Amino acid sequence: MGIGAGIFLLVVGAILSFAVADRIEGVDLIMVGYICMGAGVLALIIALIVNAQRSRTRHTERVERRADPREDV
């Protein structure tokens, strides 16, 4: 999950928690919304940590040159 997925889960969770007034038997939409918001916050935190680690790494390129054996002849 990335930053976009985390924001999406936050928005869907907020809509389910605060804006939906319907009732489904056996499903607590408010609790489902809170769970989605919690998952969204967790996804955002993990995505930001992974992106921060990715920006601190260094990449070096090594080129190995080998002598051509045909040139010795």
CHARMM internal coordinates of N, CA and C (Angstrom, degrees):
IC EDIT
DIST 1 N 1 CA 1.4395
DIST 1 CA 1 C 1.5196
ANGL 1 N 1 CA 1 C 108.95
DIST 1 C 2 N 1.2798
ANGL 1 CA 1 C 2 N 115.85
DIHE 1 N 1 CA 1 C 2 N 140.62
DIST 2 N 2 CA 1.4415
ANGL 1 C 2 N 2 CA 120.28
DIHE 1 CA 1 C 2 N 2 CA 178.68
DIST 2 CA 2 C 1.5085
ANGL 2 N 2 CA 2 C 112.01
DIHE 1 C 2 N 2 CA 2 C -109.62
DIST 2 C 3 N 1.3044
ANGL 2 CA 2 C 3 N 114.12
DIHE 2 N 2 CA 2 C 3 N -166.47
DIST 3 N 3 CA 1.4577
ANGL 2 C 3 N 3 CA 119.91
DIHE 2 CA 2 C 3 N 3 CA 179.94
DIST 3 CA 3 C 1.5271
ANGL 3 N 3 CA 3 C 110.59
DIHE 2 C 3 N 3 CA 3 C -64.11
DIST 3 C 4 N 1.3194
ANGL 3 CA 3 C 4 N 117.02
DIHE 3 N 3 CA 3 C 4 N -39.77
DIST 4 N 4 CA 1.4658
ANGL 3 C 4 N 4 CA 120.49
DIHE 3 CA 3 C 4 N 4 CA 179.86
DIST 4 CA 4 C 1.5158
ANGL 4 N 4 CA 4 C 112.92
DIHE 3 C 4 N 4 CA 4 C -63.51
DIST 4 C 5 N 1.3235
ANGL 4 CA 4 C 5 N 115.85
DIHE 4 N 4 CA 4 C 5 N -40.70
DIST 5 N 5 CA 1.4617
ANGL 4 C 5 N 5 CA 119.30
DIHE 4 CA 4 C 5 N 5 CA 179.09
DIST 5 CA 5 C 1.5260
ANGL 5 N 5 CA 5 C 110.96
DIHE 4 C 5 N 5 CA 5 C -67.04
DIST 5 C 6 N 1.3192
ANGL 5 CA 5 C 6 N 116.77
DIHE 5 N 5 CA 5 C 6 N -36.89
DIST 6 N 6 CA 1.4592
ANGL 5 C 6 N 6 CA 120.01
DIHE 5 CA 5 C 6 N 6 CA 177.51
DIST 6 CA 6 C 1.5170
ANGL 6 N 6 CA 6 C 112.26
DIHE 5 C 6 N 6 CA 6 C -64.44
DIST 6 C 7 N 1.3332
ANGL 6 CA 6 C 7 N 116.09
DIHE 6 N 6 CA 6 C 7 N -42.97
DIST 7 N 7 CA 1.4627
ANGL 6 C 7 N 7 CA 120.06
DIHE 6 CA 6 C 7 N 7 CA 177.75
DIST 7 CA 7 C 1.5248
ANGL 7 N 7 CA 7 C 110.17
DIHE 6 C 7 N 7 CA 7 C -65.27
DIST 7 C 8 N 1.3274
ANGL 7 CA 7 C 8 N 117.19
DIHE 7 N 7 CA 7 C 8 N -40.22
DIST 8 N 8 CA 1.4602
ANGL 7 C 8 N 8 CA 120.93
DIHE 7 CA 7 C 8 N 8 CA 178.13
DIST 8 CA 8 C 1.5238
ANGL 8 N 8 CA 8 C 111.42
DIHE 7 C 8 N 8 CA 8 C -60.23
DIST 8 C 9 N 1.3332
ANGL 8 CA 8 C 9 N 116.61
DIHE 8 N 8 CA 8 C 9 N -45.57
DIST 9 N 9 CA 1.4635
ANGL 8 C 9 N 9 CA 119.66
DIHE 8 CA 8 C 9 N 9 CA 179.06
DIST 9 CA 9 C 1.5245
ANGL 9 N 9 CA 9 C 111.49
DIHE 8 C 9 N 9 CA 9 C -64.19
DIST 9 C 10 N 1.3235
ANGL 9 CA 9 C 10 N 117.19
DIHE 9 N 9 CA 9 C 10 N -37.77
DIST 10 N 10 CA 1.4659
ANGL 9 C 10 N 10 CA 119.90
DIHE 9 CA 9 C 10 N 10 CA 176.64
DIST 10 CA 10 C 1.5215
ANGL 10 N 10 CA 10 C 111.62
DIHE 9 C 10 N 10 CA 10 C -61.66
DIST 10 C 11 N 1.3174
ANGL 10 CA 10 C 11 N 116.64
DIHE 10 N 10 CA 10 C 11 N -44.56
DIST 11 N 11 CA 1.4661
ANGL 10 C 11 N 11 CA 120.79
DIHE 10 CA 10 C 11 N 11 CA -178.34
DIST 11 CA 11 C 1.5290
ANGL 11 N 11 CA 11 C 111.03
DIHE 10 C 11 N 11 CA 11 C -66.59
DIST 11 C 12 N 1.3159
ANGL 11 CA 11 C 12 N 116.58
DIHE 11 N 11 CA 11 C 12 N -46.41
DIST 12 N 12 CA 1.4699
ANGL 11 C 12 N 12 CA 119.94
DIHE 11 CA 11 C 12 N 12 CA 179.84
DIST 12 CA 12 C 1.5318
ANGL 12 N 12 CA 12 C 110.22
DIHE 11 C 12 N 12 CA 12 C -62.83
DIST 12 C 13 N 1.3213
ANGL 12 CA 12 C 13 N 116.44
DIHE 12 N 12 CA 12 C 13 N -41.81
DIST 13 N 13 CA 1.4644
ANGL 12 C 13 N 13 CA 119.80
DIHE 12 CA 12 C 13 N 13 CA 178.56
DIST 13 CA 13 C 1.5150
ANGL 13 N 13 CA 13 C 112.63
DIHE 12 C 13 N 13 CA 13 C -63.40
DIST 13 C 14 N 1.3413
ANGL 13 CA 13 C 14 N 116.50
DIHE 13 N 13 CA 13 C 14 N -40.97
DIST 14 N 14 CA 1.4647
ANGL 13 C 14 N 14 CA 119.62
DIHE 13 CA 13 C 14 N 14 CA 178.82
DIST 14 CA 14 C 1.5212
ANGL 14 N 14 CA 14 C 110.95
DIHE 13 C 14 N 14 CA 14 C -66.18
DIST 14 C 15 N 1.3078
ANGL 14 CA 14 C 15 N 116.92
DIHE 14 N 14 CA 14 C 15 N -39.43
DIST 15 N 15 CA 1.4738
ANGL 14 C 15 N 15 CA 119.81
DIHE 14 CA 14 C 15 N 15 CA 178.05
DIST 15 CA 15 C 1.5286
ANGL 15 N 15 CA 15 C 110.34
DIHE 14 C 15 N 15 CA 15 C -63.51
DIST 15 C 16 N 1.3348
ANGL 15 CA 15 C 16 N 116.53
DIHE 15 N 15 CA 15 C 16 N -45.74
DIST 16 N 16 CA 1.4641
ANGL 15 C 16 N 16 CA 119.19
DIHE 15 CA 15 C 16 N 16 CA 179.97
DIST 16 CA 16 C 1.5252
ANGL 16 N 16 CA 16 C 111.80
DIHE 15 C 16 N 16 CA 16 C -65.40
DIST 16 C 17 N 1.3231
ANGL 16 CA 16 C 17 N 117.58
DIHE 16 N 16 CA 16 C 17 N -36.17
DIST 17 N 17 CA 1.4695
ANGL 16 C 17 N 17 CA 120.40
DIHE 16 CA 16 C 17 N 17 CA -176.54
DIST 17 CA 17 C 1.5145
ANGL 17 N 17 CA 17 C 113.02
DIHE 16 C 17 N 17 CA 17 C -76.73
DIST 17 C 18 N 1.3365
ANGL 17 CA 17 C 18 N 116.80
DIHE 17 N 17 CA 17 C 18 N -41.44
DIST 18 N 18 CA 1.4567
ANGL 17 C 18 N 18 CA 119.18
DIHE 17 CA 17 C 18 N 18 CA -168.36
DIST 18 CA 18 C 1.5275
ANGL 18 N 18 CA 18 C 115.07
DIHE 17 C 18 N 18 CA 18 C -111.63
DIST 18 C 19 N 1.3276
ANGL 18 CA 18 C 19 N 118.93
DIHE 18 N 18 CA 18 C 19 N -19.63
DIST 19 N 19 CA 1.4580
ANGL 18 C 19 N 19 CA 119.54
DIHE 18 CA 18 C 19 N 19 CA -171.89
DIST 19 CA 19 C 1.5275
ANGL 19 N 19 CA 19 C 114.13
DIHE 18 C 19 N 19 CA 19 C -112.82
DIST 19 C 20 N 1.3069
ANGL 19 CA 19 C 20 N 118.46
DIHE 19 N 19 CA 19 C 20 N -19.93
DIST 20 N 20 CA 1.4608
ANGL 19 C 20 N 20 CA 120.66
DIHE 19 CA 19 C 20 N 20 CA -176.51
DIST 20 CA 20 C 1.5250
ANGL 20 N 20 CA 20 C 109.03
DIHE 19 C 20 N 20 CA 20 C -92.65
DIST 20 C 21 N 1.3107
ANGL 20 CA 20 C 21 N 114.99
DIHE 20 N 20 CA 20 C 21 N 126.76
DIST 21 N 21 CA 1.4653
ANGL 20 C 21 N 21 CA 120.25
DIHE 20 CA 20 C 21 N 21 CA 179.99
DIST 21 CA 21 C 1.5332
ANGL 21 N 21 CA 21 C 112.04
DIHE 20 C 21 N 21 CA 21 C -109.18
DIST 21 C 22 N 1.3160
ANGL 21 CA 21 C 22 N 117.57
DIHE 21 N 21 CA 21 C 22 N 1.80
DIST 22 N 22 CA 1.4587
ANGL 21 C 22 N 22 CA 120.28
DIHE 21 CA 21 C 22 N 22 CA 179.74
DIST 22 CA 22 C 1.5220
ANGL 22 N 22 CA 22 C 110.50
DIHE 21 C 22 N 22 CA 22 C -72.68
DIST 22 C 23 N 1.3173
ANGL 22 CA 22 C 23 N 114.09
DIHE 22 N 22 CA 22 C 23 N 160.95
DIST 23 N 23 CA 1.4544
ANGL 22 C 23 N 23 CA 119.82
DIHE 22 CA 22 C 23 N 23 CA 177.55
DIST 23 CA 23 C 1.5175
ANGL 23 N 23 CA 23 C 108.98
DIHE 22 C 23 N 23 CA 23 C -125.51
DIST 23 C 24 N 1.3077
ANGL 23 CA 23 C 24 N 115.14
DIHE 23 N 23 CA 23 C 24 N 134.88
DIST 24 N 24 CA 1.4600
ANGL 23 C 24 N 24 CA 122.36
DIHE 23 CA 23 C 24 N 24 CA 174.39
DIST 24 CA 24 C 1.5240
ANGL 24 N 24 CA 24 C 106.15
DIHE 23 C 24 N 24 CA 24 C -118.91
DIST 24 C 25 N 1.3163
ANGL 24 CA 24 C 25 N 115.46
DIHE 24 N 24 CA 24 C 25 N 127.32
DIST 25 N 25 CA 1.4573
ANGL 24 C 25 N 25 CA 119.73
DIHE 24 CA 24 C 25 N 25 CA -176.79
DIST 25 CA 25 C 1.5245
ANGL 25 N 25 CA 25 C 109.73
DIHE 24 C 25 N 25 CA 25 C -64.28
DIST 25 C 26 N 1.3182
ANGL 25 CA 25 C 26 N 115.69
DIHE 25 N 25 CA 25 C 26 N 126.17
DIST 26 N 26 CA 1.4665
ANGL 25 C 26 N 26 CA 120.66
DIHE 25 CA 25 C 26 N 26 CA 177.95
DIST 26 CA 26 C 1.5156
ANGL 26 N 26 CA 26 C 114.09
DIHE 25 C 26 N 26 CA 26 C 89.05
DIST 26 C 27 N 1.3354
ANGL 26 CA 26 C 27 N 118.37
DIHE 26 N 26 CA 26 C 27 N -4.25
DIST 27 N 27 CA 1.4679
ANGL 26 C 27 N 27 CA 121.64
DIHE 26 CA 26 C 27 N 27 CA -179.34
DIST 27 CA 27 C 1.5214
ANGL 27 N 27 CA 27 C 108.27
DIHE 26 C 27 N 27 CA 27 C -127.94
DIST 27 C 28 N 1.3098
ANGL 27 CA 27 C 28 N 115.78
DIHE 27 N 27 CA 27 C 28 N 123.89
DIST 28 N 28 CA 1.4595
ANGL 27 C 28 N 28 CA 121.18
DIHE 27 CA 27 C 28 N 28 CA 176.40
DIST 28 CA 28 C 1.5326
ANGL 28 N 28 CA 28 C 107.52
DIHE 27 C 28 N 28 CA 28 C -93.88
DIST 28 C 29 N 1.3389
ANGL 28 CA 28 C 29 N 116.86
DIHE 28 N 28 CA 28 C 29 N 100.75
DIST 29 N 29 CA 1.4578
ANGL 28 C 29 N 29 CA 121.32
DIHE 28 CA 28 C 29 N 29 CA -175.36
DIST 29 CA 29 C 1.5267
ANGL 29 N 29 CA 29 C 112.55
DIHE 28 C 29 N 29 CA 29 C -65.22
DIST 29 C 30 N 1.3070
ANGL 29 CA 29 C 30 N 116.92
DIHE 29 N 29 CA 29 C 30 N -30.06
DIST 30 N 30 CA 1.4670
ANGL 29 C 30 N 30 CA 119.69
DIHE 29 CA 29 C 30 N 30 CA 178.05
DIST 30 CA 30 C 1.5280
ANGL 30 N 30 CA 30 C 109.83
DIHE 29 C 30 N 30 CA 30 C -65.78
DIST 30 C 31 N 1.3282
ANGL 30 CA 30 C 31 N 116.90
DIHE 30 N 30 CA 30 C 31 N -44.36
DIST 31 N 31 CA 1.4657
ANGL 30 C 31 N 31 CA 120.18
DIHE 30 CA 30 C 31 N 31 CA 178.94
DIST 31 CA 31 C 1.5196
ANGL 31 N 31 CA 31 C 111.19
DIHE 30 C 31 N 31 CA 31 C -67.10
DIST 31 C 32 N 1.3198
ANGL 31 CA 31 C 32 N 118.13
DIHE 31 N 31 CA 31 C 32 N -38.57
DIST 32 N 32 CA 1.4643
ANGL 31 C 32 N 32 CA 121.38
DIHE 31 CA 31 C 32 N 32 CA 176.30
DIST 32 CA 32 C 1.5296
ANGL 32 N 32 CA 32 C 109.89
DIHE 31 C 32 N 32 CA 32 C -61.40
DIST 32 C 33 N 1.3180
ANGL 32 CA 32 C 33 N 116.28
DIHE 32 N 32 CA 32 C 33 N -39.62
DIST 33 N 33 CA 1.4582
ANGL 32 C 33 N 33 CA 120.52
DIHE 32 CA 32 C 33 N 33 CA 177.23
DIST 33 CA 33 C 1.5142
ANGL 33 N 33 CA 33 C 112.40
DIHE 32 C 33 N 33 CA 33 C -63.49
DIST 33 C 34 N 1.3356
ANGL 33 CA 33 C 34 N 116.37
DIHE 33 N 33 CA 33 C 34 N -44.13
DIST 34 N 34 CA 1.4602
ANGL 33 C 34 N 34 CA 119.66
DIHE 33 CA 33 C 34 N 34 CA 178.14
DIST 34 CA 34 C 1.5315
ANGL 34 N 34 CA 34 C 111.33
DIHE 33 C 34 N 34 CA 34 C -63.60
DIST 34 C 35 N 1.3228
ANGL 34 CA 34 C 35 N 116.59
DIHE 34 N 34 CA 34 C 35 N -38.42
DIST 35 N 35 CA 1.4694
ANGL 34 C 35 N 35 CA 120.32
DIHE 34 CA 34 C 35 N 35 CA 178.00
DIST 35 CA 35 C 1.5274
ANGL 35 N 35 CA 35 C 110.13
DIHE 34 C 35 N 35 CA 35 C -64.67
DIST 35 C 36 N 1.3281
ANGL 35 CA 35 C 36 N 117.16
DIHE 35 N 35 CA 35 C 36 N -42.09
DIST 36 N 36 CA 1.4724
ANGL 35 C 36 N 36 CA 120.34
DIHE 35 CA 35 C 36 N 36 CA 177.52
DIST 36 CA 36 C 1.5268
ANGL 36 N 36 CA 36 C 111.23
DIHE 35 C 36 N 36 CA 36 C -63.81
DIST 36 C 37 N 1.3221
ANGL 36 CA 36 C 37 N 117.11
DIHE 36 N 36 CA 36 C 37 N -40.65
DIST 37 N 37 CA 1.4641
ANGL 36 C 37 N 37 CA 119.71
DIHE 36 CA 36 C 37 N 37 CA 178.45
DIST 37 CA 37 C 1.5275
ANGL 37 N 37 CA 37 C 111.05
DIHE 36 C 37 N 37 CA 37 C -65.30
DIST 37 C 38 N 1.3164
ANGL 37 CA 37 C 38 N 117.36
DIHE 37 N 37 CA 37 C 38 N -39.67
DIST 38 N 38 CA 1.4700
ANGL 37 C 38 N 38 CA 120.53
DIHE 37 CA 37 C 38 N 38 CA 176.67
DIST 38 CA 38 C 1.5140
ANGL 38 N 38 CA 38 C 112.27
DIHE 37 C 38 N 38 CA 38 C -63.95
DIST 38 C 39 N 1.3343
ANGL 38 CA 38 C 39 N 116.26
DIHE 38 N 38 CA 38 C 39 N -41.86
DIST 39 N 39 CA 1.4601
ANGL 38 C 39 N 39 CA 119.68
DIHE 38 CA 38 C 39 N 39 CA 177.32
DIST 39 CA 39 C 1.5291
ANGL 39 N 39 CA 39 C 110.93
DIHE 38 C 39 N 39 CA 39 C -65.72
DIST 39 C 40 N 1.3199
ANGL 39 CA 39 C 40 N 117.33
DIHE 39 N 39 CA 39 C 40 N -35.75
DIST 40 N 40 CA 1.4577
ANGL 39 C 40 N 40 CA 121.03
DIHE 39 CA 39 C 40 N 40 CA 177.84
DIST 40 CA 40 C 1.5095
ANGL 40 N 40 CA 40 C 112.41
DIHE 39 C 40 N 40 CA 40 C -65.90
DIST 40 C 41 N 1.3341
ANGL 40 CA 40 C 41 N 116.84
DIHE 40 N 40 CA 40 C 41 N -42.29
DIST 41 N 41 CA 1.4630
ANGL 40 C 41 N 41 CA 120.40
DIHE 40 CA 40 C 41 N 41 CA 177.38
DIST 41 CA 41 C 1.5275
ANGL 41 N 41 CA 41 C 110.06
DIHE 40 C 41 N 41 CA 41 C -63.97
DIST 41 C 42 N 1.3175
ANGL 41 CA 41 C 42 N 116.81
DIHE 41 N 41 CA 41 C 42 N -43.31
DIST 42 N 42 CA 1.4636
ANGL 41 C 42 N 42 CA 120.95
DIHE 41 CA 41 C 42 N 42 CA 178.43
DIST 42 CA 42 C 1.5287
ANGL 42 N 42 CA 42 C 111.07
DIHE 41 C 42 N 42 CA 42 C -62.57
DIST 42 C 43 N 1.3254
ANGL 42 CA 42 C 43 N 117.69
DIHE 42 N 42 CA 42 C 43 N -41.74
DIST 43 N 43 CA 1.4633
ANGL 42 C 43 N 43 CA 121.25
DIHE 42 CA 42 C 43 N 43 CA 179.00
DIST 43 CA 43 C 1.5265
ANGL 43 N 43 CA 43 C 110.84
DIHE 42 C 43 N 43 CA 43 C -64.91
DIST 43 C 44 N 1.3240
ANGL 43 CA 43 C 44 N 117.46
DIHE 43 N 43 CA 43 C 44 N -39.98
DIST 44 N 44 CA 1.4677
ANGL 43 C 44 N 44 CA 120.82
DIHE 43 CA 43 C 44 N 44 CA 177.38
DIST 44 CA 44 C 1.5236
ANGL 44 N 44 CA 44 C 111.42
DIHE 43 C 44 N 44 CA 44 C -63.25
DIST 44 C 45 N 1.3111
ANGL 44 CA 44 C 45 N 117.16
DIHE 44 N 44 CA 44 C 45 N -45.19
DIST 45 N 45 CA 1.4627
ANGL 44 C 45 N 45 CA 120.58
DIHE 44 CA 44 C 45 N 45 CA -179.55
DIST 45 CA 45 C 1.5232
ANGL 45 N 45 CA 45 C 110.89
DIHE 44 C 45 N 45 CA 45 C -62.78
DIST 45 C 46 N 1.3310
ANGL 45 CA 45 C 46 N 116.86
DIHE 45 N 45 CA 45 C 46 N -45.90
DIST 46 N 46 CA 1.4644
ANGL 45 C 46 N 46 CA 120.32
DIHE 45 CA 45 C 46 N 46 CA 179.89
DIST 46 CA 46 C 1.5230
ANGL 46 N 46 CA 46 C 110.93
DIHE 45 C 46 N 46 CA 46 C -63.94
DIST 46 C 47 N 1.3236
ANGL 46 CA 46 C 47 N 117.49
DIHE 46 N 46 CA 46 C 47 N -42.24
DIST 47 N 47 CA 1.4676
ANGL 46 C 47 N 47 CA 120.56
DIHE 46 CA 46 C 47 N 47 CA 179.93
DIST 47 CA 47 C 1.5259
ANGL 47 N 47 CA 47 C 111.13
DIHE 46 C 47 N 47 CA 47 C -63.85
DIST 47 C 48 N 1.3257
ANGL 47 CA 47 C 48 N 117.68
DIHE 47 N 47 CA 47 C 48 N -40.31
DIST 48 N 48 CA 1.4632
ANGL 47 C 48 N 48 CA 120.14
DIHE 47 CA 47 C 48 N 48 CA 179.00
DIST 48 CA 48 C 1.5186
ANGL 48 N 48 CA 48 C 111.66
DIHE 47 C 48 N 48 CA 48 C -67.82
DIST 48 C 49 N 1.3233
ANGL 48 CA 48 C 49 N 117.71
DIHE 48 N 48 CA 48 C 49 N -37.96
DIST 49 N 49 CA 1.4672
ANGL 48 C 49 N 49 CA 120.68
DIHE 48 CA 48 C 49 N 49 CA 177.56
DIST 49 CA 49 C 1.5233
ANGL 49 N 49 CA 49 C 110.66
DIHE 48 C 49 N 49 CA 49 C -65.50
DIST 49 C 50 N 1.3213
ANGL 49 CA 49 C 50 N 116.89
DIHE 49 N 49 CA 49 C 50 N -44.81
DIST 50 N 50 CA 1.4699
ANGL 49 C 50 N 50 CA 120.30
DIHE 49 CA 49 C 50 N 50 CA -179.74
DIST 50 CA 50 C 1.5236
ANGL 50 N 50 CA 50 C 110.51
DIHE 49 C 50 N 50 CA 50 C -64.62
DIST 50 C 51 N 1.3191
ANGL 50 CA 50 C 51 N 118.31
DIHE 50 N 50 CA 50 C 51 N -41.34
DIST 51 N 51 CA 1.4618
ANGL 50 C 51 N 51 CA 120.82
DIHE 50 CA 50 C 51 N 51 CA 178.81
DIST 51 CA 51 C 1.5198
ANGL 51 N 51 CA 51 C 111.55
DIHE 50 C 51 N 51 CA 51 C -66.59
DIST 51 C 52 N 1.3250
ANGL 51 CA 51 C 52 N 117.81
DIHE 51 N 51 CA 51 C 52 N -35.71
DIST 52 N 52 CA 1.4603
ANGL 51 C 52 N 52 CA 120.66
DIHE 51 CA 51 C 52 N 52 CA 178.17
DIST 52 CA 52 C 1.5260
ANGL 52 N 52 CA 52 C 110.59
DIHE 51 C 52 N 52 CA 52 C -67.14
DIST 52 C 53 N 1.3190
ANGL 52 CA 52 C 53 N 117.27
DIHE 52 N 52 CA 52 C 53 N -39.57
DIST 53 N 53 CA 1.4604
ANGL 52 C 53 N 53 CA 120.19
DIHE 52 CA 52 C 53 N 53 CA 178.23
DIST 53 CA 53 C 1.5186
ANGL 53 N 53 CA 53 C 110.62
DIHE 52 C 53 N 53 CA 53 C -67.63
DIST 53 C 54 N 1.3120
ANGL 53 CA 53 C 54 N 116.65
DIHE 53 N 53 CA 53 C 54 N -36.55
DIST 54 N 54 CA 1.4540
ANGL 53 C 54 N 54 CA 120.97
DIHE 53 CA 53 C 54 N 54 CA -178.57
DIST 54 CA 54 C 1.5360
ANGL 54 N 54 CA 54 C 111.34
DIHE 53 C 54 N 54 CA 54 C -66.38
DIST 54 C 55 N 1.3229
ANGL 54 CA 54 C 55 N 117.25
DIHE 54 N 54 CA 54 C 55 N -32.17
DIST 55 N 55 CA 1.4583
ANGL 54 C 55 N 55 CA 120.16
DIHE 54 CA 54 C 55 N 55 CA -178.01
DIST 55 CA 55 C 1.5286
ANGL 55 N 55 CA 55 C 112.27
DIHE 54 C 55 N 55 CA 55 C -79.48
DIST 55 C 56 N 1.3244
ANGL 55 CA 55 C 56 N 118.27
DIHE 55 N 55 CA 55 C 56 N -16.15
DIST 56 N 56 CA 1.4602
ANGL 55 C 56 N 56 CA 120.96
DIHE 55 CA 55 C 56 N 56 CA -179.57
DIST 56 CA 56 C 1.5215
ANGL 56 N 56 CA 56 C 113.34
DIHE 55 C 56 N 56 CA 56 C -92.46
DIST 56 C 57 N 1.2946
ANGL 56 CA 56 C 57 N 118.92
DIHE 56 N 56 CA 56 C 57 N -2.81
DIST 57 N 57 CA 1.4577
ANGL 56 C 57 N 57 CA 120.32
DIHE 56 CA 56 C 57 N 57 CA -177.45
DIST 57 CA 57 C 1.5215
ANGL 57 N 57 CA 57 C 110.05
DIHE 56 C 57 N 57 CA 57 C -86.33
DIST 57 C 58 N 1.3257
ANGL 57 CA 57 C 58 N 115.30
DIHE 57 N 57 CA 57 C 58 N 155.18
DIST 58 N 58 CA 1.4526
ANGL 57 C 58 N 58 CA 121.44
DIHE 57 CA 57 C 58 N 58 CA 177.09
DIST 58 CA 58 C 1.5198
ANGL 58 N 58 CA 58 C 108.90
DIHE 57 C 58 N 58 CA 58 C -114.20
DIST 58 C 59 N 1.2978
ANGL 58 CA 58 C 59 N 114.51
DIHE 58 N 58 CA 58 C 59 N 144.03
DIST 59 N 59 CA 1.4508
ANGL 58 C 59 N 59 CA 120.32
DIHE 58 CA 58 C 59 N 59 CA 177.46
DIST 59 CA 59 C 1.5201
ANGL 59 N 59 CA 59 C 107.86
DIHE 58 C 59 N 59 CA 59 C -121.18
DIST 59 C 60 N 1.3168
ANGL 59 CA 59 C 60 N 116.05
DIHE 59 N 59 CA 59 C 60 N 123.00
DIST 60 N 60 CA 1.4579
ANGL 59 C 60 N 60 CA 120.17
DIHE 59 CA 59 C 60 N 60 CA 176.78
DIST 60 CA 60 C 1.5142
ANGL 60 N 60 CA 60 C 108.58
DIHE 59 C 60 N 60 CA 60 C -117.43
DIST 60 C 61 N 1.2900
ANGL 60 CA 60 C 61 N 114.40
DIHE 60 N 60 CA 60 C 61 N 145.15
DIST 61 N 61 CA 1.4673
ANGL 60 C 61 N 61 CA 120.07
DIHE 60 CA 60 C 61 N 61 CA -179.30
DIST 61 CA 61 C 1.5116
ANGL 61 N 61 CA 61 C 108.01
DIHE 60 C 61 N 61 CA 61 C -111.87
DIST 61 C 62 N 1.3100
ANGL 61 CA 61 C 62 N 115.91
DIHE 61 N 61 CA 61 C 62 N 127.46
DIST 62 N 62 CA 1.4589
ANGL 61 C 62 N 62 CA 121.23
DIHE 61 CA 61 C 62 N 62 CA 178.14
DIST 62 CA 62 C 1.5170
ANGL 62 N 62 CA 62 C 108.28
DIHE 61 C 62 N 62 CA 62 C -115.62
DIST 62 C 63 N 1.2996
ANGL 62 CA 62 C 63 N 114.66
DIHE 62 N 62 CA 62 C 63 N 130.16
DIST 63 N 63 CA 1.4574
ANGL 62 C 63 N 63 CA 120.44
DIHE 62 CA 62 C 63 N 63 CA 178.83
DIST 63 CA 63 C 1.5105
ANGL 63 N 63 CA 63 C 107.46
DIHE 62 C 63 N 63 CA 63 C -113.00
DIST 63 C 64 N 1.3154
ANGL 63 CA 63 C 64 N 116.04
DIHE 63 N 63 CA 63 C 64 N 121.15
DIST 64 N 64 CA 1.4580
ANGL 63 C 64 N 64 CA 120.99
DIHE 63 CA 63 C 64 N 64 CA 179.50
DIST 64 CA 64 C 1.5187
ANGL 64 N 64 CA 64 C 108.54
DIHE 63 C 64 N 64 CA 64 C -98.25
DIST 64 C 65 N 1.3011
ANGL 64 CA 64 C 65 N 115.60
DIHE 64 N 64 CA 64 C 65 N 124.05
DIST 65 N 65 CA 1.4661
ANGL 64 C 65 N 65 CA 120.04
DIHE 64 CA 64 C 65 N 65 CA 179.94
DIST 65 CA 65 C 1.5186
ANGL 65 N 65 CA 65 C 108.55
DIHE 64 C 65 N 65 CA 65 C -105.91
DIST 65 C 66 N 1.2970
ANGL 65 CA 65 C 66 N 115.89
DIHE 65 N 65 CA 65 C 66 N 131.71
DIST 66 N 66 CA 1.4592
ANGL 65 C 66 N 66 CA 121.76
DIHE 65 CA 65 C 66 N 66 CA 178.63
DIST 66 CA 66 C 1.5248
ANGL 66 N 66 CA 66 C 108.48
DIHE 65 C 66 N 66 CA 66 C -114.51
DIST 66 C 67 N 1.3026
ANGL 66 CA 66 C 67 N 114.15
DIHE 66 N 66 CA 66 C 67 N 143.50
DIST 67 N 67 CA 1.4633
ANGL 66 C 67 N 67 CA 119.19
DIHE 66 CA 66 C 67 N 67 CA 178.50
DIST 67 CA 67 C 1.5172
ANGL 67 N 67 CA 67 C 109.45
DIHE 66 C 67 N 67 CA 67 C -72.01
DIST 67 C 68 N 1.3116
ANGL 67 CA 67 C 68 N 116.00
DIHE 67 N 67 CA 67 C 68 N 139.97
DIST 68 N 68 CA 1.4603
ANGL 67 C 68 N 68 CA 121.65
DIHE 67 CA 67 C 68 N 68 CA 179.17
DIST 68 CA 68 C 1.5246
ANGL 68 N 68 CA 68 C 107.73
DIHE 67 C 68 N 68 CA 68 C -79.33
DIST 68 C 69 N 1.3372
ANGL 68 CA 68 C 69 N 118.98
DIHE 68 N 68 CA 68 C 69 N 121.28
DIST 69 N 69 CA 1.4778
ANGL 68 C 69 N 69 CA 120.65
DIHE 68 CA 68 C 69 N 69 CA -177.89
DIST 69 CA 69 C 1.5164
ANGL 69 N 69 CA 69 C 113.18
DIHE 68 C 69 N 69 CA 69 C -65.21
DIST 69 C 70 N 1.3168
ANGL 69 CA 69 C 70 N 118.09
DIHE 69 N 69 CA 69 C 70 N -19.55
DIST 70 N 70 CA 1.4728
ANGL 69 C 70 N 70 CA 120.81
DIHE 69 CA 69 C 70 N 70 CA -179.91
DIST 70 CA 70 C 1.5239
ANGL 70 N 70 CA 70 C 111.17
DIHE 69 C 70 N 70 CA 70 C -74.76
DIST 70 C 71 N 1.3145
ANGL 70 CA 70 C 71 N 118.11
DIHE 70 N 70 CA 70 C 71 N -20.01
DIST 71 N 71 CA 1.4555
ANGL 70 C 71 N 71 CA 119.50
DIHE 70 CA 70 C 71 N 71 CA -178.60
DIST 71 CA 71 C 1.5211
ANGL 71 N 71 CA 71 C 113.03
DIHE 70 C 71 N 71 CA 71 C -75.11
DIST 71 C 72 N 1.3337
ANGL 71 CA 71 C 72 N 118.16
DIHE 71 N 71 CA 71 C 72 N -19.41
DIST 72 N 72 CA 1.4644
ANGL 71 C 72 N 72 CA 121.85
DIHE 71 CA 71 C 72 N 72 CA -178.71
DIST 72 CA 72 C 1.5160
ANGL 72 N 72 CA 72 C 112.11
DIHE 71 C 72 N 72 CA 72 C -74.84
DIST 72 C 73 N 1.3003
ANGL 72 CA 72 C 73 N 118.80
DIHE 72 N 72 CA 72 C 73 N -16.93
DIST 73 N 73 CA 1.4679
ANGL 72 C 73 N 73 CA 122.03
DIHE 72 CA 72 C 73 N 73 CA -175.61
DIST 73 CA 73 C 1.4827
ANGL 73 N 73 CA 73 C 112.05
DIHE 72 C 73 N 73 CA 73 C -75.65
END
COOR INIT
IC SEED 1 N 1 CA 1 C
IC BUILD
